[in-house]
Amino acid sequence: MIPEIHRIAVENNNWMSDTDFAAAFAISQIAPGPNVLLMSLVGWRVAGFAGLVVATLSTILPTALLSLGFSRVEPKLKTTSWYAITRKSFPPLIVGLMISSGLVTAKASIHSIAGVAIAVGVAAYTYHKKTNPLYPIFASILLGIVAGRLGYL
């Protein structure tokens, strides 16, 4: 969803800048339900409280109805061969979509070599250490503040 939201909100309609989108995305990642919150923040930015309500409901209702409907027919589908193949294809698809989201967000929010270094450092640390991701996130915030004060960001 993130790349498409970015394309519509920033590139096609100019409702917000890359910086505003990156800030909304960062805020949405901190809170529970990140995609819902991001859509709500974009809706608020575009049309105030009414936009927030419409964006939130249009994000929640279709997926809730689809999930409810699918949960009713899934027991019948479990015995078909195409269903098993489809279920096995979802993990690589989801990983690809997550990478795409990360790239779009990076493009919208990283504008310097220092930003690239911080992002790569956090990714490498998180990948290799397998610890709580809040540690590198907090460290990157401190690095970002220092780099910004020194004029590198």
DSSP file (Angstrom, degrees, kcal/mol; ACC not computed):
  #  RESIDUE AA STRUCTURE BP1 BP2  ACC     N-H-->O    O-->H-N    N-H-->O    O-->H-N    TCO  KAPPA ALPHA  PHI   PSI    X-CA   Y-CA   Z-CA
    1    1 A M     >        0   0    0      0, 0.0     4,-2.8     0, 0.0     5,-0.2   0.000 360.0 360.0 360.0 -35.8    0.0    0.0    0.0
    2    2 A I  H  >  +     0   0    0      1,-0.2     4,-2.7     2,-0.2     5,-0.2   0.909 360.0  47.8 -60.0 -49.0    2.7    2.5    0.9
    3    3 A P  H  > S+     0   0    0      0, 0.0     4,-2.4     0, 0.0    -1,-0.2   0.900 115.1  46.9 -59.9 -37.7    4.2    3.0   -2.6
    4    4 A E  H  > S+     0   0    0      2,-0.2     4,-2.4     1,-0.2     5,-0.2   0.900 111.2  50.4 -70.4 -40.0    0.7    3.5   -4.1
    5    5 A I  H  X S+     0   0    0     -4,-2.8     4,-3.0     2,-0.2     5,-0.3   0.928 112.6  48.4 -61.3 -43.7   -0.3    5.9   -1.3
    6    6 A H  H  X>S+     0   0    0     -4,-2.7     4,-2.6    -5,-0.2     5,-1.3   0.927 110.7  50.6 -61.2 -45.8    2.9    7.8   -2.0
    7    7 A R  I  <>S+     0   0    0     -4,-2.4     5,-3.0    -5,-0.2     6,-0.3   0.920 117.7  38.7 -60.0 -45.0    2.3    7.9   -5.7
    8    8 A I  I  <>S+     0   0    0     -4,-2.4     5,-1.8     3,-0.2     7,-0.3   0.945 123.1  38.6 -72.2 -48.5   -1.2    9.2   -5.3
    9    9 A A  I  <5S+     0   0    0     -4,-3.0     6,-2.2    -5,-0.2     7,-1.2   0.852 132.3  19.3 -75.2 -35.6   -0.7   11.6   -2.5
   10   10 A V  I  <5S+     0   0    0     -4,-2.6     4,-0.5    -5,-0.3    -3,-0.2   0.889 130.2  32.0-101.6 -55.1    2.7   13.1   -3.4
   11   11 A E  I   <S+     0   0    0     -5,-1.3    -3,-0.2     2,-0.1    -4,-0.1   0.929 126.4  30.9 -77.9 -46.6    3.4   12.5   -7.1
   12   12 A N  I   <S+     0   0    0     -5,-3.0    -4,-0.2    -6,-0.2    -3,-0.2   0.937 133.9  19.9 -81.1 -47.1    0.0   12.6   -8.8
   13   13 A N  S   <S-     0   0    0     -5,-1.8    -4,-0.1    -6,-0.3    -2,-0.1   0.548  83.7-137.8-105.7  -9.0   -2.0   15.0   -6.7
   14   14 A N        +     0   0    0     -4,-0.5    -4,-0.2    -6,-0.2    -5,-0.1   0.858  51.6 146.0  52.7  38.8    0.6   17.0   -4.8
   15   15 A W  S    S+     0   0    0     -6,-2.2     2,-0.3    -7,-0.3    -5,-0.2   0.777  71.7   3.8 -73.5 -26.5   -1.4   16.8   -1.6
   16   16 A M  S    S-     0   0    0     -7,-1.2    -1,-0.2    -6,-0.0    -2,-0.1  -0.973  79.2-107.3-153.0 161.8    1.8   16.7    0.4
   17   17 A S     >  -     0   0    0     -2,-0.3     4,-2.5    -3,-0.1     5,-0.2  -0.373  37.2-104.3 -85.9 169.2    5.5   16.9   -0.1
   18   18 A D  H  > S+     0   0    0      1,-0.2     4,-2.8     2,-0.2     5,-0.2   0.898 124.0  52.1 -57.5 -40.6    8.0   14.0    0.2
   19   19 A T  H  > S+     0   0    0      2,-0.2     4,-2.3     1,-0.2    -1,-0.2   0.913 109.4  47.5 -64.2 -44.0    9.0   15.4    3.6
   20   20 A D  H  > S+     0   0    0      2,-0.2     4,-2.6     1,-0.2    -1,-0.2   0.905 113.3  49.1 -64.1 -40.7    5.4   15.5    4.9
   21   21 A F  H  X S+     0   0    0     -4,-2.5     4,-2.8     2,-0.2    -2,-0.2   0.928 110.7  49.7 -63.8 -44.7    4.8   12.0    3.6
   22   22 A A  H  X S+     0   0    0     -4,-2.8     4,-2.4    86,-0.2    -1,-0.2   0.894 111.9  48.9 -61.8 -39.5    8.0   10.7    5.3
   23   23 A A  H  X S+     0   0    0     -4,-2.3     4,-2.4     2,-0.2    -2,-0.2   0.922 112.2  47.6 -66.0 -43.7    7.0   12.4    8.5
   24   24 A A  H  X S+     0   0    0     -4,-2.6     4,-2.4     1,-0.2    -2,-0.2   0.900 112.6  50.0 -63.2 -40.2    3.4   10.9    8.4
   25   25 A F  H  X S+     0   0    0     -4,-2.8     4,-1.7     2,-0.2    -2,-0.2   0.918 110.1  50.0 -64.4 -42.9    4.9    7.5    7.6
   26   26 A A  H  X S+     0   0    0     -4,-2.4     4,-0.9     1,-0.2    -2,-0.2   0.923 112.3  47.2 -62.2 -44.0    7.3    7.7   10.5
   27   27 A I  H >X S+     0   0    0     -4,-2.4     4,-1.2     1,-0.2     3,-0.7   0.911 110.7  52.6 -62.8 -41.8    4.5    8.7   12.9
   28   28 A S  H 3< S+     0   0    0     -4,-2.4    -1,-0.2     1,-0.2    -2,-0.2   0.798 104.4  56.3 -67.4 -27.1    2.4    5.9   11.6
   29   29 A Q  H 3< S+     0   0    0     -4,-1.7    -1,-0.2     1,-0.2    -2,-0.2   0.743 103.6  54.2 -75.8 -22.6    5.1    3.3   12.2
   30   30 A I  H << S+     0   0    0     -4,-0.9    -1,-0.2    -3,-0.7    -2,-0.2   0.852 104.0  63.1 -77.5 -35.5    5.4    4.2   15.9
   31   31 A A  S  < S-     0   0    0     -4,-1.2     6,-0.1     1,-0.1     2,-0.0  -0.450  97.4 -90.9 -90.3 161.3    1.7    3.7   16.6
   32   32 A P  S    S+     0   0    0      0, 0.0     5,-0.1     0, 0.0    -1,-0.1  -0.363 107.8  28.9 -65.7 150.8   -0.3    0.5   16.3
   33   33 A G  S  > S-     0   0    0      3,-0.1     4,-2.3    -4,-0.1     3,-0.3   0.972  73.9-172.1  66.6  56.9   -2.0   -0.2   13.0
   34   34 A P  H  > S+     0   0    0      0, 0.0     4,-2.6     0, 0.0     5,-0.2   0.840  77.0  48.1 -57.8 -41.6    0.5    1.6   10.8
   35   35 A N  H  > S+     0   0    0      2,-0.2     4,-2.3     1,-0.2     5,-0.2   0.897 112.8  48.9 -68.3 -37.5   -1.3    1.5    7.5
   36   36 A V  H  > S+     0   0    0     -3,-0.3     4,-2.3     2,-0.2    -1,-0.2   0.928 113.0  47.3 -65.2 -43.7   -4.5    2.6    8.9
   37   37 A L  H  X S+     0   0    0     -4,-2.3     4,-2.7     2,-0.2    -2,-0.2   0.902 110.4  52.2 -65.9 -40.2   -2.8    5.5   10.7
   38   38 A L  H  X S+     0   0    0     -4,-2.6     4,-2.5    -5,-0.2     5,-0.2   0.939 111.3  46.8 -61.1 -45.9   -0.9    6.5    7.6
   39   39 A M  H  X S+     0   0    0     -4,-2.3     4,-2.7     1,-0.2    -1,-0.2   0.905 112.1  51.3 -62.5 -40.1   -4.1    6.6    5.6
   40   40 A S  H  X S+     0   0    0     -4,-2.3     4,-2.5     2,-0.2    -1,-0.2   0.910 110.4  48.5 -62.8 -42.3   -5.8    8.6    8.3
   41   41 A L  H  X S+     0   0    0     -4,-2.7     4,-2.3     2,-0.2    -2,-0.2   0.892 112.1  48.4 -66.5 -39.6   -3.0   11.2    8.4
   42   42 A V  H  X S+     0   0    0     -4,-2.5     4,-2.1     2,-0.2    -2,-0.2   0.929 112.2  49.8 -64.7 -43.9   -3.1   11.6    4.6
   43   43 A G  H  X S+     0   0    0     -4,-2.7     4,-2.9     1,-0.2     9,-0.4   0.904 110.8  49.2 -60.0 -42.1   -6.9   12.0    4.7
   44   44 A W  H  X S+     0   0    0     -4,-2.5     4,-2.2     7,-0.3    -1,-0.2   0.918 110.7  50.5 -62.3 -43.7   -6.5   14.6    7.5
   45   45 A R  H  < S+     0   0    0     -4,-2.3    -1,-0.2     1,-0.2    -2,-0.2   0.865 116.5  41.4 -62.5 -36.5   -3.9   16.5    5.5
   46   46 A V  H  < S+     0   0    0     -4,-2.1    -2,-0.2     2,-0.1    -1,-0.2   0.914 138.4   1.5 -79.8 -44.4   -6.1   16.5    2.4
   47   47 A A  H >X S-     0   0    0     -4,-2.9     4,-1.1     1,-0.4     3,-0.6   0.087  90.4-124.1-140.2  26.5   -9.5   17.3    3.8
   48   48 A G  H 3X S-     0   0    0     -4,-2.2     4,-2.0     1,-0.2    -1,-0.4  -0.283  75.8 -16.6  67.3-149.4   -9.4   17.8    7.6
   49   49 A F  H 3> S+     0   0    0      1,-0.2     4,-2.3     2,-0.2    -1,-0.2   0.882 138.7  53.2 -62.1 -40.8  -11.5   15.7    9.9
   50   50 A A  H <> S+     0   0    0     -3,-0.6     4,-2.5     1,-0.2    -1,-0.2   0.900 109.5  49.7 -61.9 -39.6  -13.9   14.5    7.2
   51   51 A G  H  X S+     0   0    0     -4,-1.1     4,-2.7    -8,-0.2    -7,-0.3   0.877 108.5  53.2 -65.2 -37.8  -10.9   13.3    5.2
   52   52 A L  H  X S+     0   0    0     -4,-2.0     4,-2.4    -9,-0.4    -2,-0.2   0.934 111.4  45.4 -61.0 -46.4   -9.6   11.5    8.2
   53   53 A V  H  X S+     0   0    0     -4,-2.3     4,-2.6     2,-0.2     5,-0.2   0.936 115.8  45.5 -64.4 -47.4  -12.9    9.7    8.7
   54   54 A V  H  X S+     0   0    0     -4,-2.5     4,-2.6     1,-0.2    -2,-0.2   0.928 114.9  47.2 -63.8 -45.4  -13.3    8.8    5.0
   55   55 A A  H  X S+     0   0    0     -4,-2.7     4,-1.0    -5,-0.2    -1,-0.2   0.906 113.8  48.0 -63.8 -41.7   -9.7    7.6    4.6
   56   56 A T  H >X S+     0   0    0     -4,-2.4     4,-2.3    -5,-0.3     3,-0.6   0.949 114.8  44.1 -65.0 -49.2   -9.9    5.5    7.8
   57   57 A L  H 3X S+     0   0    0     -4,-2.6     4,-2.5     1,-0.2    -2,-0.2   0.884 111.2  54.0 -64.5 -37.9  -13.2    3.8    6.9
   58   58 A S  H 3< S+     0   0    0     -4,-2.6    -1,-0.2    -5,-0.2    -2,-0.2   0.708 112.8  45.3 -72.0 -16.7  -12.1    3.2    3.3
   59   59 A T  H <X S+     0   0    0     -4,-1.0     4,-0.6    -3,-0.6    -2,-0.2   0.846 120.9  36.4 -86.5 -40.2   -9.0    1.5    4.6
   60   60 A I  H  X S+     0   0    0     -4,-2.3     4,-2.3    -5,-0.1     5,-0.2   0.930 110.6  55.2 -81.8 -47.9  -10.7   -0.6    7.3
   61   61 A L  H  X S+     0   0    0     -4,-2.5     4,-2.8    -5,-0.2     5,-0.3   0.908 105.3  47.8 -62.3 -49.5  -14.0   -1.6    5.8
   62   62 A P  H  > S+     0   0    0      0, 0.0     4,-2.5     0, 0.0    -1,-0.2   0.931 116.8  43.3 -59.8 -43.8  -13.0   -3.3    2.5
   63   63 A T  H  X S+     0   0    0     -4,-0.6     4,-2.6     2,-0.2    -2,-0.2   0.881 114.2  50.8 -69.9 -35.8  -10.3   -5.4    4.1
   64   64 A A  H  X S+     0   0    0     -4,-2.3     4,-2.4     2,-0.2    -1,-0.2   0.931 113.5  44.8 -65.3 -44.4  -12.6   -6.3    7.1
   65   65 A L  H  X S+     0   0    0     -4,-2.8     4,-2.6    -5,-0.2    -2,-0.2   0.900 114.0  49.8 -66.4 -40.4  -15.4   -7.4    4.7
   66   66 A L  H  X S+     0   0    0     -4,-2.5     4,-2.7    -5,-0.3     5,-0.2   0.921 112.1  47.9 -63.5 -44.0  -13.0   -9.3    2.5
   67   67 A S  H  X S+     0   0    0     -4,-2.6     4,-2.3     2,-0.2    -2,-0.2   0.910 112.2  49.3 -63.2 -42.8  -11.5  -11.1    5.5
   68   68 A L  H  X S+     0   0    0     -4,-2.4     4,-0.9     2,-0.2    -2,-0.2   0.937 114.0  45.3 -62.2 -47.0  -15.0  -11.9    6.9
   69   69 A G  H >X S+     0   0    0     -4,-2.6     4,-1.0     1,-0.2     3,-0.6   0.914 114.1  48.5 -63.2 -43.5  -16.1  -13.3    3.5
   70   70 A F  H 3X S+     0   0    0     -4,-2.7     4,-2.2     1,-0.2     3,-0.4   0.869 103.9  59.8 -67.5 -35.9  -12.9  -15.3    3.0
   71   71 A S  H 3< S+     0   0    0     -4,-2.3    -1,-0.2     1,-0.2    -2,-0.2   0.789 104.1  52.9 -63.1 -25.3  -13.0  -16.8    6.4
   72   72 A R  H << S+     0   0    0     -4,-0.9    -1,-0.2    -3,-0.6    -2,-0.2   0.811 117.6  34.1 -78.5 -30.5  -16.4  -18.3    5.5
   73   73 A V  H >X S+     0   0    0     -4,-1.0     4,-1.2    -3,-0.4     3,-0.8   0.602  94.3  87.8-101.3 -12.4  -15.2  -20.0    2.3
   74   74 A E  H >X S+     0   0    0     -4,-2.2     4,-1.6     1,-0.2     3,-0.6   0.886  81.6  58.9 -57.3 -42.9  -11.6  -20.9    3.3
   75   75 A P  H 34 S+     0   0    0      0, 0.0     4,-0.3     0, 0.0    -1,-0.2   0.861 107.9  47.8 -56.6 -32.6  -12.5  -24.3    4.8
   76   76 A K  H <4 S+     0   0    0     -3,-0.8     3,-0.5     1,-0.2    -2,-0.2   0.791 111.8  50.1 -75.4 -27.9  -14.0  -25.4    1.5
   77   77 A L  H X< S+     0   0    0     -4,-1.2     3,-2.1    -3,-0.6     6,-0.3   0.703  86.5  84.1 -84.4 -20.5  -10.9  -24.2   -0.4
   78   78 A K  T 3< S+     0   0    0     -4,-1.6    -1,-0.2     1,-0.3    -2,-0.1   0.742  87.2  55.9 -57.7 -24.6   -8.3  -25.9    1.7
   79   79 A T  T 3  S+     0   0    0     -3,-0.5    -1,-0.3    -4,-0.3     2,-0.2   0.574  87.5  96.0 -86.5  -8.6   -8.7  -29.2   -0.2
   80   80 A T  S <> S-     0   0    0     -3,-2.1     4,-1.1     1,-0.1     3,-0.1  -0.552  71.7-136.6 -85.7 148.9   -8.0  -27.7   -3.7
   81   81 A S  H  > S+     0   0    0      1,-0.2     4,-1.9    -2,-0.2     5,-0.2   0.880 102.2  56.4 -71.3 -38.0   -4.5  -27.8   -5.2
   82   82 A W  H  > S+     0   0    0      1,-0.2     4,-2.4     2,-0.2    -1,-0.2   0.821 102.6  57.5 -65.2 -29.0   -4.4  -24.2   -6.4
   83   83 A Y  H  > S+     0   0    0     -6,-0.3     4,-2.4     2,-0.2    -1,-0.2   0.916 105.7  48.5 -67.3 -42.6   -5.1  -23.0   -2.9
   84   84 A A  H  X S+     0   0    0     -4,-1.1     4,-1.7     2,-0.2    -2,-0.2   0.908 113.1  48.2 -62.9 -42.1   -2.0  -24.7   -1.5
   85   85 A I  H  X S+     0   0    0     -4,-1.9     4,-1.2     1,-0.2    -2,-0.2   0.911 111.4  50.4 -64.2 -42.8    0.1  -23.2   -4.3
   86   86 A T  H  X S+     0   0    0     -4,-2.4     4,-0.8     1,-0.2     3,-0.5   0.912 108.5  51.6 -63.0 -42.9   -1.4  -19.8   -3.7
   87   87 A R  H >< S+     0   0    0     -4,-2.4     3,-0.5     1,-0.2    -1,-0.2   0.867 108.3  52.1 -63.0 -36.0   -0.6  -19.9    0.0
   88   88 A K  H 3< S+     0   0    0     -4,-1.7    -1,-0.2     1,-0.2    -2,-0.2   0.753 106.1  55.2 -71.9 -22.8    3.0  -20.9   -0.6
   89   89 A S  H 3X S+     0   0    0     -4,-1.2     4,-1.5    -3,-0.5    -1,-0.2   0.654  89.9  77.5 -84.5 -14.6    3.4  -17.9   -3.0
   90   90 A F  H <X S+     0   0    0     -4,-0.8     4,-2.8    -3,-0.5     5,-0.3   0.909  84.6  57.7 -65.8 -44.5    2.3  -15.3   -0.4
   91   91 A P  H  > S+     0   0    0      0, 0.0     4,-2.3     0, 0.0     5,-0.2   0.929 110.1  43.0 -57.1 -47.6    5.5  -15.0    1.7
   92   92 A P  H  > S+     0   0    0      0, 0.0     4,-2.3     0, 0.0    -2,-0.2   0.891 114.7  52.3 -64.1 -35.1    7.8  -14.0   -1.2
   93   93 A L  H  X S+     0   0    0     -4,-1.5     4,-2.2     2,-0.2     5,-0.2   0.927 110.7  46.7 -63.1 -44.8    5.1  -11.7   -2.5
   94   94 A I  H  X S+     0   0    0     -4,-2.8     4,-2.3     2,-0.2    -1,-0.2   0.891 110.7  51.9 -67.0 -39.9    4.8  -10.0    0.9
   95   95 A V  H  X S+     0   0    0     -4,-2.3     4,-2.4    -5,-0.3    -1,-0.2   0.924 109.9  50.3 -61.8 -43.4    8.5   -9.7    1.3
   96   96 A G  H  X S+     0   0    0     -4,-2.3     4,-2.3     1,-0.2    -2,-0.2   0.903 110.7  48.8 -60.8 -41.8    8.7   -8.0   -2.1
   97   97 A L  H  X S+     0   0    0     -4,-2.2     4,-2.3     2,-0.2    -1,-0.2   0.870 110.3  51.5 -66.4 -36.4    6.0   -5.6   -1.2
   98   98 A M  H  X S+     0   0    0     -4,-2.3     4,-2.3     2,-0.2    -2,-0.2   0.905 110.3  48.5 -66.6 -40.7    7.7   -4.7    2.1
   99   99 A I  H  X S+     0   0    0     -4,-2.4     4,-2.4     2,-0.2    -2,-0.2   0.920 110.7  51.4 -63.6 -42.9   11.0   -4.1    0.2
  100  100 A S  H  X S+     0   0    0     -4,-2.3     4,-2.4     1,-0.2    -2,-0.2   0.917 109.6  49.8 -59.6 -43.9    9.1   -1.9   -2.2
  101  101 A S  H  X S+     0   0    0     -4,-2.3     4,-2.4     1,-0.2    -1,-0.2   0.912 110.6  50.3 -61.1 -43.0    7.6    0.1    0.6
  102  102 A G  H  X S+     0   0    0     -4,-2.3     4,-2.5     1,-0.2    -1,-0.2   0.897 110.4  49.2 -62.5 -40.9   11.0    0.6    2.2
  103  103 A L  H  X S+     0   0    0     -4,-2.4     4,-2.6     2,-0.2    -2,-0.2   0.907 111.7  48.1 -66.7 -41.8   12.5    1.8   -1.0
  104  104 A V  H  X S+     0   0    0     -4,-2.4     4,-1.8     2,-0.2    -2,-0.2   0.918 114.1  46.8 -64.6 -42.3    9.7    4.3   -1.6
  105  105 A T  H  X S+     0   0    0     -4,-2.4     4,-1.5     2,-0.2    -2,-0.2   0.902 112.1  50.4 -66.5 -40.4    9.9    5.6    1.9
  106  106 A A  H  X S+     0   0    0     -4,-2.5     4,-2.8     1,-0.2     3,-0.3   0.923 109.6  50.9 -62.5 -43.6   13.7    5.8    1.7
  107  107 A K  H  < S+     0   0    0     -4,-2.6    -1,-0.2     1,-0.2    -2,-0.2   0.871 113.0  46.7 -61.1 -36.5   13.5    7.8   -1.6
  108  108 A A  H  < S+     0   0    0     -4,-1.8   -86,-0.2    -5,-0.2    -1,-0.2   0.744 125.2  27.4 -77.1 -23.6   11.0   10.2    0.1
  109  109 A S  H  < S+     0   0    0     -4,-1.5     2,-0.6    -3,-0.3    -2,-0.2   0.634 100.6  77.4-119.5 -15.5   13.0   10.8    3.2
  110  110 A I     <  +     0   0    0     -4,-2.8    -1,-0.1    -5,-0.2     3,-0.0  -0.875  40.6 155.4-104.5 118.8   16.7   10.3    2.6
  111  111 A H        +     0   0    0     -2,-0.6     2,-0.3    42,-0.1    -1,-0.1   0.231  55.8  45.3-125.8  12.1   18.3   13.2    0.9
  112  112 A S  S  > S-     0   0    0      1,-0.1     4,-2.0    41,-0.0     5,-0.1  -0.962  81.2-107.7-151.2 166.5   22.0   13.0    1.9
  113  113 A I  H  > S+     0   0    0     -2,-0.3     4,-2.6     1,-0.2     5,-0.2   0.872 119.5  55.9 -63.1 -37.5   24.9   10.6    2.3
  114  114 A A  H  > S+     0   0    0     38,-0.5     4,-2.3     2,-0.2    -1,-0.2   0.908 106.8  49.7 -62.6 -41.3   24.6   10.9    6.0
  115  115 A G  H  > S+     0   0    0     37,-0.3     4,-2.5     2,-0.2    -1,-0.2   0.901 110.9  49.2 -63.2 -41.8   21.0    9.8    5.8
  116  116 A V  H  X S+     0   0    0     -4,-2.0     4,-2.8     2,-0.2     5,-0.3   0.917 110.8  50.8 -62.9 -43.1   22.0    6.8    3.6
  117  117 A A  H  X S+     0   0    0     -4,-2.6     4,-2.4     1,-0.2    -2,-0.2   0.906 111.2  47.8 -62.4 -42.0   24.7    5.9    6.1
  118  118 A I  H  X S+     0   0    0     -4,-2.3     4,-2.5     2,-0.2     5,-0.2   0.934 113.6  47.3 -64.3 -46.1   22.3    6.0    9.0
  119  119 A A  H  X S+     0   0    0     -4,-2.5     4,-2.3     1,-0.2    -2,-0.2   0.921 114.9  45.3 -62.8 -45.1   19.7    3.9    7.2
  120  120 A V  H  X S+     0   0    0     -4,-2.8     4,-2.8     2,-0.2     5,-0.2   0.900 112.8  51.9 -65.8 -40.3   22.3    1.3    6.1
  121  121 A G  H  X S+     0   0    0     -4,-2.4     4,-2.6    -5,-0.3     5,-0.2   0.920 111.1  46.2 -62.8 -44.4   23.8    1.2    9.6
  122  122 A V  H  X S+     0   0    0     -4,-2.5     4,-2.6     2,-0.2     5,-0.2   0.919 114.2  48.7 -64.4 -43.3   20.4    0.6   11.2
  123  123 A A  H  X S+     0   0    0     -4,-2.3     4,-2.3    -5,-0.2    -2,-0.2   0.928 113.9  45.7 -62.6 -44.9   19.5   -2.1    8.7
  124  124 A A  H  X S+     0   0    0     -4,-2.8     4,-2.5     2,-0.2     5,-0.3   0.924 114.3  47.8 -65.2 -44.6   22.8   -3.9    9.1
  125  125 A Y  H  X S+     0   0    0     -4,-2.6     4,-2.8    -5,-0.2     5,-0.4   0.942 113.4  47.4 -61.5 -47.7   22.8   -3.7   12.9
  126  126 A T  H  X S+     0   0    0     -4,-2.6     4,-1.2    -5,-0.2    -1,-0.2   0.886 113.5  48.7 -62.6 -39.2   19.2   -4.9   13.1
  127  127 A Y  H  < S+     0   0    0     -4,-2.3    -1,-0.2    -5,-0.2    -2,-0.2   0.920 120.0  35.0 -66.9 -43.8   19.9   -7.8   10.6
  128  128 A H  H  < S+     0   0    0     -4,-2.5    -2,-0.2    -5,-0.2    -3,-0.2   0.838 120.5  42.9 -84.3 -33.8   23.1   -9.0   12.4
  129  129 A K  H  < S-     0   0    0     -4,-2.8    -3,-0.2    -5,-0.3    -2,-0.1   0.773  78.5-153.8 -89.5 -26.6   22.3   -8.4   16.1
  130  130 A K     <  +     0   0    0     -4,-1.2     2,-0.2    -5,-0.4    -4,-0.1   0.880  48.9 132.4  54.3  41.0   18.7   -9.7   16.3
  131  131 A T  S    S-     0   0    0     -6,-0.2    -1,-0.2     1,-0.1    -2,-0.1  -0.467  70.5 -54.0-108.7-175.7   18.0   -7.4   19.3
  132  132 A N    >   -     0   0    0     -2,-0.2     3,-1.4     1,-0.2    -1,-0.1  -0.431  47.6-140.3 -59.7 125.0   15.2   -5.0   20.0
  133  133 A P  T 3> S+     0   0    0      0, 0.0     4,-1.8     0, 0.0    -1,-0.2   0.624  92.9  78.3 -68.3 -10.4   14.9   -2.6   17.0
  134  134 A L  H 3> S+     0   0    0      1,-0.2     4,-2.8     2,-0.2     5,-0.2   0.829  85.4  62.0 -66.9 -28.8   14.3    0.3   19.4
  135  135 A Y  H <> S+     0   0    0     -3,-1.4     4,-2.5     2,-0.2    -1,-0.2   0.972 109.2  37.1 -62.2 -54.9   18.0    0.5   20.2
  136  136 A P  H  > S+     0   0    0      0, 0.0     4,-2.5     0, 0.0    -1,-0.2   0.841 116.0  55.3 -67.9 -29.0   19.2    1.3   16.6
  137  137 A I  H  X S+     0   0    0     -4,-1.8     4,-2.0     2,-0.2    -2,-0.2   0.946 110.6  44.7 -65.3 -45.9   16.1    3.4   16.1
  138  138 A F  H  X S+     0   0    0     -4,-2.8     4,-2.2     1,-0.2    -1,-0.2   0.919 114.1  49.9 -62.5 -43.6   17.0    5.5   19.1
  139  139 A A  H  X S+     0   0    0     -4,-2.5     4,-2.7    -5,-0.2    -1,-0.2   0.894 110.0  50.7 -62.5 -39.2   20.7    5.7   18.1
  140  140 A S  H  X S+     0   0    0     -4,-2.5     4,-2.7     2,-0.2    -1,-0.2   0.853 107.3  53.7 -69.0 -32.7   19.7    6.8   14.6
  141  141 A I  H  X S+     0   0    0     -4,-2.0     4,-2.3     2,-0.2    -2,-0.2   0.939 110.9  46.0 -63.6 -45.9   17.5    9.5   16.0
  142  142 A L  H  X S+     0   0    0     -4,-2.2     4,-2.5     2,-0.2    -2,-0.2   0.927 113.9  48.5 -62.4 -44.4   20.4   10.8   18.0
  143  143 A L  H  X S+     0   0    0     -4,-2.7     4,-3.3     1,-0.2     5,-0.2   0.904 110.7  51.9 -61.1 -41.2   22.7   10.6   15.0
  144  144 A G  H  X S+     0   0    0     -4,-2.7     4,-2.5     2,-0.2    -1,-0.2   0.895 109.6  48.8 -62.1 -40.8   20.1   12.4   12.9
  145  145 A I  H  X S+     0   0    0     -4,-2.3     4,-2.4     2,-0.2    -2,-0.2   0.941 114.9  44.5 -63.8 -47.1   19.9   15.2   15.4
  146  146 A V  H  X S+     0   0    0     -4,-2.5     4,-1.9     2,-0.2    -2,-0.2   0.933 115.0  47.9 -63.1 -46.2   23.7   15.5   15.6
  147  147 A A  H  <>S+     0   0    0     -4,-3.3     5,-3.0     1,-0.2     6,-0.8   0.884 112.4  50.1 -63.5 -37.9   24.1   15.3   11.8
  148  148 A G  H ><5S+     0   0    0     -4,-2.5     3,-0.9    -5,-0.2    -1,-0.2   0.906 109.7  49.8 -65.7 -41.6   21.3   17.9   11.3
  149  149 A R  H 3<5S+     0   0    0     -4,-2.4    -1,-0.2     1,-0.2    -2,-0.2   0.829 111.7  49.3 -65.8 -31.6   22.9   20.3   13.8
  150  150 A L  T 3<5S-     0   0    0     -4,-1.9    -1,-0.2    -5,-0.2    -2,-0.2   0.504 119.7-111.3 -86.7  -3.2   26.2   19.9   12.0
  151  151 A G  T < 5S+     0   0    0     -3,-0.9    -3,-0.2    -4,-0.4    -2,-0.1   0.645  85.4 117.2  87.3  15.8   24.5   20.6    8.6
  152  152 A Y      <       0   0    0     -5,-3.0   -38,-0.5    -6,-0.2   -37,-0.3   0.654 360.0 360.0 -89.7 -16.0   24.9   17.1    7.1
  153  153 A L              0   0    0     -6,-0.8    -5,-0.2    -9,-0.1    -1,-0.2   0.371 360.0 360.0-114.7 360.0   21.2   16.4    6.8
